[in-house]
Each structure stands twice: as structure tokens, then as C-alpha cells.
Amino acid sequence: MESETKSEIIDATNRVLCEHGYAGLTMRKIADESSLTTAAIHYHFDTKEELLNAFLDDLIERFKTELASEASDPRERLTAFLDAVFTPTNPDADGFPVAIMELKAQAPFQGLFRERFLDLDDMMREAVAEIVADGIDNGHFEEADPNDVARLVTTTINGSHVRQVALGEPLDETRHLLENTLELHLGWRPGSEVVA
């Protein structure tokens, strides 16, 4: 499939999810949001579930790219991780958090969606646990169980997403609370890697 066509279908799917929700997502509405016909969309995706799996694949790949950090200092990597989660590169992405929440709500009923969100959760936990373990080994963080810290961080991130979408709570409020909690658990403060 052409990369531009896939991108157009994924972007249109995002817009339809945001406007009509999962129940209102149809190939017809996706076609209406794009320059493609329903036949062209069906040519690339046989079912709505197949399309949404590609949508989630795209999400995971973009998130992996945002998480990639060249920094060797675990404190810088932790800051970069939090930036990727709490400061999206495209904050005006047509309500992207709403689209993800729509699919998360389907995870109890759609095993494929649940698997994709488990993949995303595992990726986030592994990234945080590795950062924390490296920080402890390098003497930058206080002793803590990296897996417990990773679970705390990912649970907070998931909760912040729900609060942002459902209650309109700004992400920066949750980030501030999470940073305070990490300071208690790890002795880490944002910007502590900067030497004045």
C-alpha cells in the first residue's frame, strides 16, 4: 500500500473516531473524510478491525519514534520520555486522545485491541524500567524497584489520559504530580542533569 494512501486513511479514521466514536465509525464516513472511495479503502482493509489494527500500529510506531533518545544520561532519557508522553509533538492532532480513548473502551470486547494496548503498555514499562535501572546503576537515582516505578509511571500516564479526555484536565498538572512522586521514589528532579 502506498504510504500516502495509508496515511490519508489513518488520518481520516482518526477524525471519524473523534467526531462519531467507535460505534459511528464506518468505511463510508472514512471515505467522506478523505479523497478515497469506500471501494479504495476496502481494497486496503477488508474490515473495520483490520483498519483499526493498522491505526494502532501507526500509533505505536509514532510513539516509539518519539521515545527514542540519543541521551546516555538516564535523567535526560527520563525527561525525554515524559516529554513524549505529556508534551505531544502535534497537540492539535484533531483530538487524537479522544480517538485512542474510543479504542481503549473497546479493548474489553476486542481481543486484538487489547493486545495492541498491552503491547503499548509493555513498551512503555520496559522503557521506564530500563531508564530507572540505568539511573540506579549510575548513582543518579536512589534504590527502587525499576518494575514498580515503571508500573506507577504507566498507570499515572493512563490515568492522565482518561482525565484529559473525560474531564478536560491539563496534562501538565499530572506531569507535575508524577515528577514530585518520582522525586520521592528516586531522588530525581527534572533538570537535575544540568550542571550550572
C-alpha positions, 0 to 999 in steps of 0.5 A: 500500500502506498504510504500516502494512501495509508496515511490519508486513511489513518488520518481520516479514521482518526477524525471519524473516531473523534467526531462519531466514536467507535460505534459511528465509525464506518468505511463510508464516513472514512471515505467522506473524510478523505479523497478515497472511495469506500471501494479504495479503502476496502481494497486496503482493509477488508474490515473495520478491525483490520483498519483499526489494527493498522491505526494502532500500529501507526500509533505505536510506531509514532510513539516509539519514534518519539521515545527514542533518545540519543541521551546516555544520561538516564535523567535526560532519557527520563525527561525525554520520555515524559516529554513524549508522553505529556508534551505531544509533538502535534497537540492539535492532532484533531483530538487524537486522545479522544480517538485512542480513548474510543479504542481503549473502551473497546479493548474489553470486547476486542481481543486484538485491541487489547493486545495492541494496548498491552503491547503499548503498555509493555513498551512503555514499562520496559522503557521506564524500567530500563531508564530507572535501572540505568539511573540506579546503576549510575548513582543518579537515582536512589534504590527502587524497584525499576518494575514498580516505578515503571508500573506507577509511571504507566498507570499515572500516564493512563490515568492522565489520559482518561482525565484529559479526555473525560474531564478536560484536565491539563496534562501538565498538572499530572506531569507535575504530580508524577515528577514530585512522586518520582522525586520521592521514589528516586531522588530525581528532579527534572533538570537535575542533569544540568550542571550550572 
